[in-house]
Amino acid sequence: MEFIDYYKILELDKNATQEDIKKAYRRLARKHHPDLNPNDKDAHKKFQQINEANEVLSDPEKRKKYDQYGKDWQHAEHFEKAGGARSHGGGAAGSHGGFGGTHNTGAENEFGGQFSDFFESLFGHSGAGSQARFRGQDYHTELRLQLQEVYHTHQQVFTINGNNIRITVPAGVENGQSIKLKGHGGKGVNGGPAGDLYITFIIADHPVFKRSGNDLHASLKLPLYTAILGGEVTLDTFSGKIKLKVSPETQNGTKVRLKEKGFPVYKKEGEFGDLYISWSIEIPTHLTTRQKELFAELSRL
């Protein structure tokens, strides 16, 4: 079984913090994502390794086992139990006490590859450990959505291992947020439980509205004449058109707060953040001679 250095995969050292791991995963996953490298087999393999490394190192318990047992981290509980049994004189026929002793490095495990030396020192030949039940691999994927899509609760369909999985995306999910679908990962070994599927939402920026938590912010142009005289402006929002009243003599950069016209609060039906509008006064261009004369007259008053 080939050893994969998860720290090397994520370009980190063993002293990396959880925040370092999170940042490295996001950076590398985007770089090697299959959508961005459709015909690059090496990038696809790298993307799988990055997901696998993150699945282990981002979990404190799994990381602890990996640091201690290396490539055999998934068998840690069996190692510890077997080691405990041998310390009391137990063990299957043909096995050896402690972590030393001779062993057959040519024995094959249930994955079709050779057992590691460490694994063999505990269980001897493959027959002693081949019936162990192992949990399936966790899968990680990304779902890319537009900001307006997550304004409303809606459904999405994934195809995993040939099976279609329908999920409900609640309104208000945030960029980088993940959900877990239990039992939708890789199949278990020898009747072991299936792994889980983790879906991370990647939400694109919107050209008009900028999201900050549950609030929305927008900088909109306001005609000079409306700013001076006041009036009404129609604004297209995710929930439909709304009319805004503009006070006379509105200054450039004036901010207006529209209460509960922002983004829906995650899993809190009927609750919304606020919408903040910042007015940018639009100076008219291509003025006629008469219009220029009127502005000149105004400047003299």
C-alpha positions in Angstrom: 0.0 0.0 0.0 1.7 3.2 -1.2 2.2 5.8 1.5 0.7 9.2 0.7 2.1 12.2 2.7 -1.1 14.2 3.3 1.0 17.2 4.6 3.0 17.2 1.4 -0.2 17.0 -0.7 -1.5 20.2 0.9 2.0 21.8 0.8 2.1 22.1 4.6 4.3 20.9 7.5 3.2 18.9 10.5 2.8 22.0 12.7 0.1 23.4 10.4 -3.0 24.8 12.3 -6.5 23.8 11.3 -6.9 27.3 9.7 -3.7 26.6 7.6 -5.2 23.3 6.5 -8.5 25.0 5.6 -6.9 27.7 3.5 -4.5 25.3 1.8 -7.4 23.0 0.9 -9.5 25.7 -0.6 -6.6 27.1 -2.6 -5.5 23.8 -4.1 -9.0 22.4 -4.6 -9.9 25.4 -6.8 -6.6 25.2 -8.7 -7.0 21.5 -9.5 -10.8 21.3 -9.7 -12.0 19.1 -12.7 -14.2 21.8 -14.0 -11.1 24.0 -14.5 -9.0 21.1 -15.9 -11.5 19.0 -17.9 -8.9 17.0 -19.9 -6.1 16.9 -17.3 -5.9 13.4 -15.7 -3.1 14.5 -13.4 -5.2 17.3 -12.1 -8.1 15.0 -11.5 -5.8 12.6 -9.5 -4.3 15.6 -7.6 -7.9 16.8 -6.8 -8.8 13.4 -5.3 -5.6 13.4 -3.2 -6.3 16.9 -2.0 -9.8 15.9 -0.9 -8.5 12.8 0.8 -5.7 14.7 2.6 -8.2 17.3 3.8 -10.7 14.7 5.0 -8.0 13.3 7.3 -6.1 16.3 8.4 -9.1 18.6 9.0 -10.5 16.0 11.5 -8.4 16.2 14.8 -9.1 12.6 15.7 -8.2 11.2 12.3 -5.1 13.5 12.1 -3.9 12.2 15.5 -4.2 8.6 14.2 -2.5 9.5 10.9 0.4 11.2 12.7 0.9 8.1 14.9 0.3 5.3 12.4 0.9 6.9 9.0 -0.7 5.0 6.1 -2.3 2.5 8.5 -4.2 5.2 10.5 -7.6 3.7 9.5 -6.6 0.5 11.3 -5.6 2.2 14.5 -8.3 0.7 16.7 -7.4 -2.8 15.5 -3.7 -2.2 16.1 -4.4 -1.0 19.6 -6.7 -3.8 20.5 -4.4 -6.4 19.0 -1.4 -4.9 20.9 -3.4 -5.0 24.1 -4.3 -8.6 23.6 -0.7 -9.6 23.0 0.4 -7.8 26.1 -1.7 -10.2 28.0 -0.4 -13.3 26.2 -3.2 -13.5 23.6 -3.0 -13.6 19.8 -3.9 -15.8 16.9 -1.8 -18.8 16.0 1.1 -17.8 13.8 1.2 -14.2 15.1 4.0 -12.7 17.2 4.0 -10.8 20.5 4.4 -7.0 20.7 5.1 -4.9 17.6 8.2 -6.9 16.6 8.7 -10.4 15.4 8.9 -11.8 11.9 6.1 -11.6 9.4 5.2 -12.4 5.8 5.4 -9.1 3.9 3.9 -10.8 0.8 0.4 -11.3 2.3 -2.3 -9.4 0.6 -5.2 -7.5 2.3 -8.8 -7.1 1.3 -7.9 -4.1 -0.8 -5.8 -6.2 -3.1 -2.5 -4.7 -2.0 0.1 -5.8 0.4 -0.2 -5.3 4.2 2.3 -2.8 5.7 5.0 -4.2 7.9 3.3 -2.7 10.9 0.0 -4.3 10.0 1.6 -7.7 9.5 3.5 -7.5 12.8 0.1 -7.3 14.5 -2.0 -9.7 12.5 0.5 -12.0 10.9 -1.0 -13.4 7.6 -4.0 -11.8 5.9 -6.4 -14.3 7.3 -6.2 -12.7 10.8 -7.3 -9.3 9.6 -9.1 -9.9 6.4 -12.5 -10.1 8.0 -12.3 -6.8 9.8 -15.0 -4.3 8.9 -13.8 -0.9 7.6 -15.8 2.2 7.0 -15.9 3.5 3.4 -14.1 6.6 2.2 -15.7 10.0 2.7 -16.3 11.9 -0.5 -16.0 15.7 -0.9 -17.5 17.8 -3.7 -18.4 21.4 -4.4 -21.6 22.9 -5.6 -21.3 26.2 -7.4 -24.3 28.5 -7.2 -25.2 32.1 -8.1 -26.1 34.5 -5.3 -29.7 34.8 -6.5 -30.0 31.0 -6.5 -29.5 30.7 -2.7 -32.0 33.5 -2.0 -34.7 30.9 -2.3 -34.8 27.3 -1.0 -34.5 24.9 -4.0 -33.4 21.4 -5.0 -30.3 20.2 -6.8 -29.4 16.7 -8.1 -26.0 15.0 -7.8 -24.8 11.9 -9.5 -22.6 9.9 -7.2 -21.4 6.4 -8.1 -24.1 6.2 -10.8 -26.8 7.1 -8.3 -28.8 10.3 -8.4 -29.0 12.1 -5.1 -31.5 14.9 -4.7 -30.7 17.5 -2.0 -32.6 20.6 -0.8 -30.4 23.7 -0.6 -31.9 26.0 2.1 -32.2 29.7 1.4 -29.4 31.7 3.1 -26.5 29.2 2.8 -23.1 31.0 2.8 -20.1 30.8 0.6 -17.8 28.0 1.9 -20.5 26.4 4.1 -20.6 22.6 4.0 -23.3 20.0 4.6 -22.9 16.2 5.3 -25.0 13.5 3.7 -24.5 10.5 5.8 -23.9 7.2 4.1 -23.5 8.6 0.6 -19.7 8.2 0.4 -17.6 5.1 -0.6 -18.8 1.6 0.2 -17.6 -0.1 3.3 -15.3 -3.1 3.3 -16.5 -6.5 4.6 -19.9 -5.1 5.5 -18.5 -1.9 7.1 -20.6 1.3 7.0 -20.5 3.6 4.0 -18.6 6.8 4.2 -20.2 10.2 4.1 -20.6 12.8 1.3 -19.6 16.4 2.1 -20.8 19.2 -0.1 -19.2 22.6 0.0 -21.2 25.6 -1.4 -19.2 28.0 -3.6 -21.3 31.1 -4.2 -20.3 33.5 -7.0 -20.2 37.3 -6.5 -23.1 39.3 -7.9 -22.5 42.3 -10.2 -24.8 44.6 -8.2 -25.4 43.2 -4.7 -22.6 42.4 -2.3 -23.5 40.1 0.6 -22.3 40.7 4.1 -23.8 38.1 6.4 -27.5 38.5 6.0 -27.3 42.1 4.7 -27.0 43.2 1.1 -25.2 46.3 -0.1 -25.5 48.0 -3.5 -24.1 51.2 -5.0 -26.6 52.6 -7.5 -26.5 55.5 -9.9 -28.9 58.4 -9.3 -29.7 61.0 -12.0 -28.6 64.5 -11.1 -32.0 65.9 -11.6 -33.6 63.3 -9.3 -31.0 63.9 -6.7 -31.7 67.7 -6.8 -35.5 67.7 -7.1 -36.3 64.4 -5.5 -38.5 61.6 -7.0 -38.9 57.9 -7.2 -36.6 55.1 -8.4 -37.5 51.5 -9.2 -35.0 48.9 -8.1 -34.8 45.2 -9.2 -34.1 42.9 -6.2 -34.0 39.2 -5.7 -37.6 39.3 -4.3 -38.9 41.5 -7.1 -39.2 45.2 -8.0 -39.4 47.8 -5.3 -39.9 51.6 -5.5 -37.6 53.9 -3.5 -38.4 57.5 -2.7 -35.5 59.9 -3.2 -35.5 63.1 -1.0 -34.7 66.4 -2.7 -31.1 67.6 -2.5 -29.8 64.1 -2.0 -26.0 64.2 -1.7 -23.5 61.9 -3.4 -22.7 58.8 -1.2 -25.9 59.1 0.8 -26.9 55.7 2.2 -30.4 54.4 2.6 -31.4 51.4 4.7 -34.3 49.2 3.6 -35.2 47.1 6.6 -35.7 43.3 6.0 -35.1 43.7 2.3 -31.7 41.9 2.5 -30.8 38.2 2.4 -32.9 35.4 4.1 -31.5 34.1 7.4 -30.3 30.5 7.1 -33.0 28.1 8.3 -35.1 30.9 9.9 -38.2 31.1 7.9 -39.4 34.7 7.3 -36.4 36.4 8.7 -34.2 38.7 6.5 -31.3 41.0 6.8 -31.3 44.6 5.6 -30.6 46.2 2.2 -28.2 49.2 2.1 -28.3 51.5 -0.9 -25.5 54.0 -1.5 -26.3 56.7 -4.1 -23.8 57.7 -6.7 -24.9 60.9 -8.4 -24.7 60.6 -12.1 -23.5 63.7 -13.9 -25.3 64.2 -17.3 -23.2 64.2 -20.5 -23.8 65.4 -24.1 -25.6 68.5 -22.9 -27.3 70.7 -25.5 -26.3 74.4 -25.8 -29.5 75.4 -24.0 -28.9 73.0 -21.1 -25.4 74.4 -20.7 -26.8 77.9 -20.7 -29.3 77.0 -18.0 -26.6 75.5 -15.8 -24.5 78.6 -16.3 -27.5 80.7 -15.3 -27.9 78.5 -12.2 -24.2 79.0 -11.3 -24.7 82.8 -11.3 -27.7 82.7 -8.9 
